[in-house]
Amino acid sequence: MSSRFHALFDKGRAAVYAVLVHALFVAVLLTTLDWAPEPAPAAPKVESVQAVVVDEGQVEAEVKRLQEQERLKQEQAAAEQRRLQEQARQAQTKRQQEEQRLADVQKQLVEERQRHAQVLRQQQEKEAEKLAALQQQQAQEAARLAELDRQQMKVAEQRKEEARRAAEREQAQAREAKIAHAQALLAAEQRRAEAERQQAAAEQRRAEEEQRLAEDAKRKTEEAQRKQQAEQTLREQLAQEQMTLDRERQRLRERHLAQYAAQIQGVVQRNWIRPAGTPKGLKCSVRVEQIPGGEVVSAVVTSSCGSVALDRSVMEAVYRSSPLPKPQDPSLFDRELNFVFEPED
């Protein structure tokens, strides 16, 4: 289609050049003819023949002027094409940078889940016998993580679809701009062929160009607003996902703390020597101070077991349990521990 258009354009230009050359030739011929009325017949005499000279320099100068106008027009069209290509390249670079940033965020989330899963597996291997009752909770935890993965994959698909639609819109806009530019060139060539309407056609072209620029500015503004809204939605989704992960980490930490306290209580109970005549349903609160190695510095019964002898037996069991077990996660270590001592009857 482009080759047929250029062929038609070249034929129209040649026709315009031919018309202008003939018009110039006729104008010169008319200015050199003598249109005065013939005098009355006089004595016969020999009439001289006058030759009409066409100024080929003027014709050639007019042709060169038209050719120079055409050359300038083609240079402007080429410059416009280069500008559009540069805009397309910049848009492609920006889109690639955004895709890379999203890929980095996705990679960080995947690495965080992998580290989280590795910690869970290590804890499950070391505490399988003692934490059998927690297997159902771990299965639920895995299901929630799988649901988070599915949601993240869905978000990734949505981002990919949005990028594809944006690329299609940009391609359509580029095609429309190219067609509009070609139509404007053709219209301009036709308007120049009609000299008597040249001024009115020039005003019409300016009005059309102003309208096109206004429409382009409006379209770009709307596109920027849509993109900004999409980015805001994405940021909100990522923030929501981060809040969910933080809550999951907090619940996991609390569960690990409970397991750590239960482990210490079990050690103390095994080292406790039940005094004679101890009633059933014994229960008391104990506060323990320890150093990083687990060695017990002090032990205090904050809520009595019922008698001084029972309280003393519990504190002695705490000292016999030194050093206390270390938590699987070093960040859970606390110099001061509080737990409820409630031995089995």
C-alpha positions as CSV (number, residue, x, y, z in Angstrom):
1,M,0.0,0.0,0.0
2,S,2.9,2.3,0.8
3,S,4.5,1.8,-2.6
4,R,1.2,2.5,-4.4
5,F,0.8,5.6,-2.4
6,H,4.3,6.9,-3.3
7,A,3.8,6.1,-7.0
8,L,0.5,8.0,-7.0
9,F,2.2,10.8,-5.1
10,D,5.1,11.0,-7.7
11,K,2.6,11.0,-10.6
12,G,0.6,13.9,-9.0
13,R,3.7,15.9,-8.4
14,A,4.9,15.4,-12.0
15,A,1.4,16.6,-13.2
16,V,1.6,19.7,-11.0
17,Y,5.1,20.5,-12.4
18,A,3.8,20.1,-16.0
19,V,0.7,22.3,-15.4
20,L,2.9,25.1,-13.8
21,V,5.4,25.0,-16.7
22,H,2.7,25.3,-19.3
23,A,0.9,28.0,-17.3
24,L,4.2,30.0,-17.2
25,F,4.7,29.5,-20.9
26,V,1.2,30.8,-21.8
27,A,1.7,33.8,-19.4
28,V,4.9,34.8,-21.2
29,L,3.3,34.3,-24.6
30,L,0.3,36.4,-23.7
31,T,2.5,39.3,-22.4
32,T,4.5,39.4,-25.6
33,L,1.5,39.4,-28.0
34,D,0.2,42.8,-29.4
35,W,-3.6,42.9,-28.8
36,A,-4.1,46.4,-30.3
37,P,-6.8,46.6,-33.1
38,E,-5.4,46.4,-36.6
39,P,-5.3,49.7,-38.5
40,A,-7.2,50.3,-41.7
41,P,-5.7,48.7,-44.8
42,A,-2.9,50.9,-46.2
43,A,-0.6,50.6,-49.0
44,P,0.5,47.0,-49.4
45,K,3.7,46.3,-47.6
46,V,5.6,43.3,-46.5
47,E,4.7,42.4,-42.8
48,S,7.6,41.4,-40.6
49,V,7.3,38.2,-38.5
50,Q,8.0,38.7,-34.7
51,A,9.4,35.8,-32.7
52,V,8.1,35.1,-29.2
53,V,10.9,34.2,-26.8
54,V,10.2,32.2,-23.7
55,D,12.5,32.8,-20.8
56,E,13.7,29.3,-20.0
57,G,15.6,30.7,-17.0
58,Q,12.3,31.7,-15.3
59,V,10.8,28.3,-16.0
60,E,13.9,26.5,-14.6
61,A,13.9,28.7,-11.6
62,E,10.2,27.9,-10.9
63,V,10.9,24.2,-11.2
64,K,13.8,24.4,-8.9
65,R,11.7,26.3,-6.4
66,L,9.0,23.6,-6.4
67,Q,11.7,20.9,-6.1
68,E,13.2,22.7,-3.1
69,Q,9.8,22.8,-1.4
70,E,9.4,19.1,-2.0
71,R,12.8,18.3,-0.6
72,L,12.1,20.4,2.6
73,K,8.8,18.6,2.9
74,Q,10.4,15.2,2.7
75,E,13.1,16.2,5.3
76,Q,10.3,17.3,7.7
77,A,8.5,14.0,7.2
78,A,11.8,12.1,7.9
79,A,12.4,14.1,11.1
80,E,8.9,13.4,12.3
81,Q,9.4,9.7,11.7
82,R,12.7,9.7,13.7
83,R,10.9,11.5,16.6
84,L,8.2,8.9,16.7
85,Q,10.7,6.1,16.6
86,E,12.6,7.7,19.5
87,Q,9.4,8.0,21.6
88,A,8.7,4.3,20.9
89,R,12.2,3.3,22.0
90,Q,11.9,5.3,25.3
91,A,8.6,3.8,26.0
92,Q,10.0,0.3,25.4
93,T,13.0,1.0,27.8
94,K,10.7,2.3,30.5
95,R,8.4,-0.7,30.2
96,Q,11.4,-3.1,30.4
97,Q,12.7,-1.3,33.6
98,E,9.3,-1.7,35.2
99,E,9.1,-5.4,34.3
100,Q,12.6,-5.9,35.8
101,R,11.6,-4.1,39.0
102,L,8.5,-6.3,39.3
103,A,10.6,-9.4,38.7
104,D,13.0,-8.4,41.5
105,V,10.1,-7.9,43.9
106,Q,8.7,-11.3,42.9
107,K,12.2,-12.9,43.4
108,Q,12.5,-11.5,46.9
109,L,9.1,-12.8,47.8
110,V,10.1,-16.3,46.5
111,E,13.3,-16.3,48.4
112,E,11.5,-15.2,51.6
113,R,9.1,-18.1,51.2
114,Q,11.9,-20.5,50.6
115,R,13.7,-19.4,53.7
116,H,10.5,-19.6,55.7
117,A,9.8,-23.2,54.4
118,Q,13.4,-24.3,55.2
119,V,13.0,-23.1,58.8
120,L,9.7,-25.0,59.1
121,R,11.3,-28.2,57.8
122,Q,14.2,-28.0,60.2
123,Q,11.9,-27.5,63.1
124,Q,9.6,-30.3,62.1
125,E,12.6,-32.7,61.7
126,K,13.9,-31.9,65.2
127,E,10.6,-31.8,67.1
128,A,8.6,-34.5,65.2
129,E,8.0,-36.7,68.3
130,K,7.1,-33.8,70.7
131,L,5.0,-31.8,68.3
132,A,2.8,-34.5,66.8
133,A,-0.3,-32.5,67.9
134,L,0.9,-29.5,65.8
135,Q,0.9,-31.4,62.4
136,Q,-2.6,-30.3,61.5
137,Q,-1.7,-26.7,62.2
138,Q,1.4,-27.0,60.0
139,A,-0.7,-28.4,57.2
140,Q,-3.0,-25.4,57.4
141,E,0.1,-23.2,57.4
142,A,1.2,-24.8,54.1
143,A,-2.2,-24.4,52.6
144,R,-2.2,-20.7,53.4
145,L,1.3,-20.3,51.9
146,A,0.0,-22.1,48.8
147,E,-2.9,-19.7,48.6
148,L,-0.5,-16.8,48.8
149,D,1.5,-18.3,45.9
150,R,-1.6,-18.6,43.9
151,Q,-2.6,-15.0,44.5
152,Q,0.9,-13.8,43.6
153,M,0.8,-15.8,40.3
154,K,-2.5,-14.2,39.6
155,V,-1.1,-10.8,40.2
156,A,1.8,-11.6,37.9
157,E,-0.6,-12.7,35.1
158,Q,-2.6,-9.5,35.6
159,R,0.6,-7.4,35.2
160,K,1.6,-9.3,32.1
161,E,-1.8,-8.8,30.5
162,E,-1.7,-5.1,31.3
163,A,1.7,-4.8,29.7
164,R,0.4,-6.6,26.6
165,R,-2.6,-4.3,26.3
166,A,-0.4,-1.2,26.7
167,A,1.9,-2.4,23.9
168,E,-1.1,-3.0,21.6
169,R,-2.4,0.5,22.4
170,E,1.0,2.1,21.6
171,Q,1.2,0.2,18.3
172,A,-2.3,1.3,17.3
173,Q,-1.5,4.9,18.2
174,A,1.7,4.7,16.1
175,R,-0.2,3.3,13.1
176,E,-2.9,6.0,13.4
177,A,-0.3,8.7,13.6
178,K,1.5,7.4,10.5
179,I,-1.8,7.3,8.5
180,A,-2.8,10.7,9.7
181,H,0.6,12.1,8.6
182,A,0.4,10.5,5.2
183,Q,-3.2,11.9,4.7
184,A,-2.0,15.3,5.8
185,L,0.8,15.2,3.2
186,L,-1.6,14.2,0.4
187,A,-4.1,16.9,1.4
188,A,-1.4,19.5,1.4
189,E,-0.3,18.5,-2.1
190,Q,-3.8,18.8,-3.4
191,R,-4.3,22.2,-1.7
192,R,-1.2,23.6,-3.4
193,A,-2.6,22.6,-6.8
194,E,-5.5,24.9,-6.2
195,A,-3.9,28.3,-6.0
196,E,-7.1,30.3,-5.6
197,R,-7.9,28.4,-2.3
198,Q,-4.4,28.4,-0.9
199,Q,-5.0,30.8,2.0
200,A,-8.2,29.1,3.1
201,A,-6.5,25.7,2.9
202,A,-3.6,26.9,5.0
203,E,-5.9,28.1,7.7
204,Q,-7.7,24.7,7.6
205,R,-4.4,22.8,8.0
206,R,-3.4,24.9,11.0
207,A,-6.8,24.3,12.6
208,E,-6.5,20.5,12.0
209,E,-3.0,20.4,13.3
210,E,-4.0,22.3,16.5
211,Q,-6.9,19.9,17.0
212,R,-4.6,16.9,16.5
213,L,-2.1,18.2,19.0
214,A,-4.9,18.8,21.5
215,E,-6.2,15.3,21.0
216,D,-2.7,13.8,21.4
217,A,-2.2,15.8,24.6
218,K,-5.5,14.6,26.0
219,R,-4.8,11.0,25.1
220,K,-1.4,11.1,26.7
221,T,-2.8,12.7,29.8
222,E,-5.5,10.0,30.1
223,E,-2.9,7.2,29.5
224,A,-0.7,8.7,32.2
225,Q,-3.6,8.8,34.6
226,R,-4.5,5.2,33.9
227,K,-0.9,4.1,34.4
228,Q,-0.6,6.0,37.7
229,Q,-3.9,4.4,38.9
230,A,-2.6,0.9,38.0
231,E,0.7,1.5,39.8
232,Q,-1.2,2.7,42.9
233,T,-3.4,-0.4,42.8
234,L,-0.2,-2.6,42.5
235,R,1.4,-0.8,45.5
236,E,-1.7,-1.4,47.6
237,Q,-1.8,-5.1,46.7
238,L,1.9,-5.5,47.6
239,A,1.4,-3.6,50.9
240,Q,-1.6,-5.9,51.7
241,E,0.5,-9.0,50.9
242,Q,3.4,-7.7,53.1
243,M,0.9,-7.1,56.0
244,T,-0.3,-10.7,55.6
245,L,3.2,-12.0,55.7
246,D,4.0,-10.0,58.8
247,R,1.0,-11.4,60.6
248,E,2.0,-14.9,59.6
249,R,5.5,-14.3,61.0
250,Q,4.1,-12.9,64.2
251,R,1.8,-15.9,64.7
252,L,4.7,-18.3,64.0
253,R,7.0,-16.4,66.5
254,E,4.3,-16.6,69.2
255,R,3.9,-20.4,68.6
256,H,7.6,-20.9,68.8
257,L,7.8,-19.0,72.1
258,A,5.0,-21.2,73.5
259,Q,6.9,-24.3,72.3
260,Y,10.1,-22.9,73.9
261,A,8.3,-22.3,77.2
262,A,6.7,-25.8,77.1
263,Q,10.2,-27.3,76.4
264,I,11.6,-25.6,79.5
265,Q,8.7,-26.6,81.6
266,G,9.1,-30.2,80.5
267,V,12.8,-30.1,81.6
268,V,12.0,-28.6,85.0
269,Q,9.2,-31.2,85.5
270,R,11.6,-34.1,84.8
271,N,14.1,-32.6,87.4
272,W,11.4,-32.0,90.0
273,I,11.3,-34.2,93.0
274,R,7.7,-34.4,94.2
275,P,7.6,-33.9,98.0
276,A,5.6,-36.4,100.0
277,G,2.0,-35.6,100.5
278,T,1.9,-33.2,97.5
279,P,-1.8,-32.6,96.5
280,K,-3.1,-33.0,93.1
281,G,-3.7,-30.1,90.8
282,L,-0.4,-28.3,91.7
283,K,0.1,-25.1,89.8
284,C,2.4,-22.1,90.3
285,S,4.1,-19.3,88.3
286,V,7.9,-19.1,88.0
287,R,10.2,-16.3,86.9
288,V,13.7,-17.4,85.7
289,E,16.7,-15.2,84.9
290,Q,19.3,-16.8,82.7
291,I,22.5,-15.8,80.7
292,P,22.9,-16.5,77.0
293,G,24.4,-19.9,77.6
294,G,21.2,-21.0,79.3
295,E,22.7,-21.1,82.9
296,V,20.1,-20.1,85.5
297,V,21.0,-17.0,87.5
298,S,17.9,-16.9,89.7
299,A,14.5,-18.6,90.1
300,V,11.6,-17.1,91.9
301,V,8.0,-18.5,92.4
302,T,5.8,-15.5,91.7
303,S,2.6,-17.3,92.3
304,S,2.9,-19.9,95.2
305,C,2.2,-23.5,94.7
306,G,0.5,-23.7,98.1
307,S,3.3,-24.1,100.5
308,V,6.9,-22.9,101.1
309,A,8.2,-26.5,100.7
310,L,6.5,-26.9,97.3
311,D,7.8,-23.5,96.2
312,R,11.3,-24.5,97.2
313,S,11.1,-27.8,95.4
314,V,10.1,-26.1,92.2
315,M,13.0,-23.6,92.4
316,E,15.5,-26.4,93.1
317,A,14.2,-28.2,90.0
318,V,14.8,-25.1,88.0
319,Y,18.4,-24.9,89.2
320,R,18.9,-28.6,88.5
321,S,17.7,-28.0,84.9
322,S,20.5,-25.5,84.3
323,P,21.7,-24.9,81.6
324,L,18.2,-24.6,80.2
325,P,17.4,-25.7,76.6
326,K,18.2,-23.2,73.9
327,P,15.5,-22.0,71.4
328,Q,15.7,-23.1,67.8
329,D,15.6,-19.5,66.8
330,P,18.3,-17.4,68.6
331,S,16.1,-14.3,68.4
332,L,13.6,-15.9,70.8
333,F,16.2,-15.9,73.7
334,D,15.2,-13.7,76.6
335,R,17.2,-13.3,79.8
336,E,13.9,-13.3,81.9
337,L,11.4,-16.1,81.3
338,N,8.0,-16.6,82.9
339,F,6.2,-19.9,82.8
340,V,3.5,-21.9,84.6
341,F,4.7,-25.0,86.4
342,E,1.9,-27.5,86.4
343,P,3.1,-31.1,86.7
344,E,1.1,-34.1,85.7
345,D,-0.7,-35.8,88.6
